[in-house]
Amino acid sequence: MLSADTKRRLEVGLASTAAAAELLSSTGITTFGKIFYVNADSDANSVAKGNDTVHDGLSMDKPFATLSKAYDAVTSNNHDVIIMSGSTAHTITSPLTFSKNRFHIISADPAWSLRQMGQRTRITSAMSTNANKAPITITGVGVTLHGLKITSSDTAATSVFGLADGGEFTILDRCWIEKDTDLDQTGAAELLCNGDTSTYINCTFGNCIYTTSVARQNVLFTRETITGKVARDVMFYGCFFQNRTSATTFVNLRATTNDIERVAYFKECVFWSAKTSSATQAVVAGIASALTDAEILLHGCAVQNITDVCATALGVYTTSPSPSTTGTESVLVALS
């Protein structure tokens, strides 16, 4: 029979000390830094209810209530770790910029490493005033996020991205990024990719629920949207890009001329336009003008309900033939 303490920890989604160590081990993180806990559970009966005023966040019994408080406590370059509960949504009420270096945020959901979607540690935002381009903007070095769902429902005109990455050596590991508002704003995207040597592993961008009706995108590479930042040597492994659209001009990836430097590499990714879309998406990559400083390679990727990968001679290459169209269904030919 589970002890009362074990039951309570499971209910609030916080691991035991041993489980916390195992959680870090599963990410490959070994740290001499501090571990901070965040529990957004507002239940007055919760023993480990988060509190930003009286708690130090250093134990599961005295967690912080908000991610912003935990971030304030992090020391740059110390490889501090923030473990976030998976029992309820963590709401952002003001934009966060992660400018500190080498810290890590991890879901306390013991199954996070198995989830491509449906992550139980959810960070949500619905701000009507936000001077930033996203609820969360990364500009620090070596920041890693593991097992998080980040959903932006911001209505502020400036906040058009689910996540803005302008960091260096950023890692997103099994994160799901959504932008659920501004669906008909051309410049909106789930991910603003301005990061240097960023890596995205088994992440999902977008959803097949809400209909877009303009030339929007899942990932936008427009350089220096974050001042001074440009996508350079970016890697996507096993990621899922999805949408539901009434516009043939929706694309999964958008860039032009010098928006990317050196390499953008996509390995075993899936580009998926929903069956319930009322239009057939024309291309995976919308490249307005031929790339001059980089090339995009799709390595062993799959394309569903999208007519083609890209127009020719623009700097996008694939290890598979482009899809061939049969009726309104796009079919990807097997690897040669």
Secondary structure, DSSP 8 states (H G I E B T S, - for coil): ---HHHHHHHHHT---HHHHHHHHHHHT---SS-EEEE-----TT-TT---TTT--SSSTTS-BS-HHHHHHH--TTTT-EEEE-SSSEEEESS-EEE-SSS-EEEE--TTGGG-SS--SEEEEE--S--SSSSSEEE-SBS-EEESEEEEE----TT--EEEEE--BS-EEES-EEEE-S-TT-TT-EEEEE--BS-EEES-EES-SSSEE-SS-EEEE--TTSSTT--EEEEEEES-EEEEEES-TT-EEEEE-TTSEEEEEEEES-EEEE-TT-SS-EEESEEESS--SSEEEEEES-EEESEEES--TTSSEEESS---EEETTEEE-----
